Amino acid sequence: MQNPLLWTSTNTSGSIAHQAAMVSGLAIDVRFISLRGGDTKKPEYLALNPKGEVPALQLPDGTVITEIPAVIFWLAEAAPDSGLLPPGPSGRAKGMEWLAWCHWTMGRHFNPAFGPLRFAGGNEAAANAVRAAALVRAKEALAFADAALARSGGTLCGTEQPCGADIFLAALVTFAGFLKIDISDLPAALALAEQVSAMPGVAAAKAREAAQG
Ligand SMILES: N[C@@H](CCC(=O)N[C@@H](CS)C(=O)NCC(=O)O)C(=O)O
């Protein structure tokens, strides 16, 4: 194995790592597996990532990196001029802070909205309540990010080019669309999502996912 290999699945949170990998400019091979087809739970994949989730970044030395903030951190370390983390110790810490916030927000607000039955232990009535509450909290989180963007000039860390955390936040905006959350009143979040979509690496990742069908 010559290049790092990113294991991902189209239109999932793995897309965030895929987009960041393309923005890094590094030579990284990509392997798409099917979440719906149960590939993440097959023994071959569990041997690679026992969490049974995408994304996973397999390095030529055999190391496997999981968890989106850690994958983006590795990409930023390997491509320090990519802008995936802002420069300097404080900039890098702020970039990690926002990556952690996006990750935490996805796990506690978006995931229960996407899969409420799992969170409610299979109880339908409880699942409906979980979903309704999660949708409200997801919107509140995006409103919080929208205000932060407005304060810092359009990107989370005030950088001209969106950083890795901005790519993550733009994905949360896309997920809000999947969940039919109305965010028409969050102009800074919508503008960031457009700016991220226009980044050549992100556009290339989206085109490659679209080509997967
Ligand atoms: N903690 C993981 C979360 C990633 C995640 O939620 N992946 C989902 C896809 S969006 C997954 O692979 N789920 C496996 C499954 O549902 O079988 C990370 O940050 O990489």
The ligand as an SDF file (V2000), in Angstrom:
LIG
                    3D

 20 19  0  0  0  0  0  0  0  0999 V2000
  -17.6870    8.8340   15.6780 N   0  0  0  0  0  0  0  0  0  0  0  0
  -17.6780    8.6570   14.2600 C   0  0  0  0  0  0  0  0  0  0  0  0
  -19.0660    8.9070   13.7590 C   0  0  0  0  0  0  0  0  0  0  0  0
  -19.1870    8.6070   12.2960 C   0  0  0  0  0  0  0  0  0  0  0  0
  -20.5640    8.1040   11.9780 C   0  0  0  0  0  0  0  0  0  0  0  0
  -21.5820    8.4830   12.6030 O   0  0  0  0  0  0  0  0  0  0  0  0
  -20.6050    7.2420   10.9680 N   0  0  0  0  0  0  0  0  0  0  0  0
  -21.8450    6.6140   10.5940 C   0  0  0  0  0  0  0  0  0  0  0  0
  -22.2450    7.0770    9.2000 C   0  0  0  0  0  0  0  0  0  0  0  0
  -22.8500    8.7400    9.2020 S   0  0  0  0  0  0  0  0  0  0  0  0
  -21.6200    5.1180   10.5000 C   0  0  0  0  0  0  0  0  0  0  0  0
  -20.6420    4.6800    9.9610 O   0  0  0  0  0  0  0  0  0  0  0  0
  -22.5400    4.3260   11.0490 N   0  0  0  0  0  0  0  0  0  0  0  0
  -22.4070    2.9140   10.9770 C   0  0  0  0  0  0  0  0  0  0  0  0
  -23.7030    2.2420   10.9640 C   0  0  0  0  0  0  0  0  0  0  0  0
  -24.7250    2.9070   11.2060 O   0  0  0  0  0  0  0  0  0  0  0  0
  -23.7090    1.0510   10.7270 O   0  0  0  0  0  0  0  0  0  0  0  0
  -16.6860    9.5640   13.5680 C   0  0  0  0  0  0  0  0  0  0  0  0
  -16.5080   10.7050   13.9580 O   0  0  0  0  0  0  0  0  0  0  0  0
  -16.0420    9.1360   12.5940 O   0  0  0  0  0  0  0  0  0  0  0  0
  1  2  1  0
  2  3  1  0
  2 18  1  0
  3  4  1  0
  4  5  1  0
  5  6  2  0
  5  7  1  0
  7  8  1  0
  8  9  1  0
  8 11  1  0
  9 10  1  0
 11 12  2  0
 11 13  1  0
 13 14  1  0
 14 15  1  0
 15 16  2  0
 15 17  1  0
 18 19  2  0
 18 20  1  0
M  END
$$$$
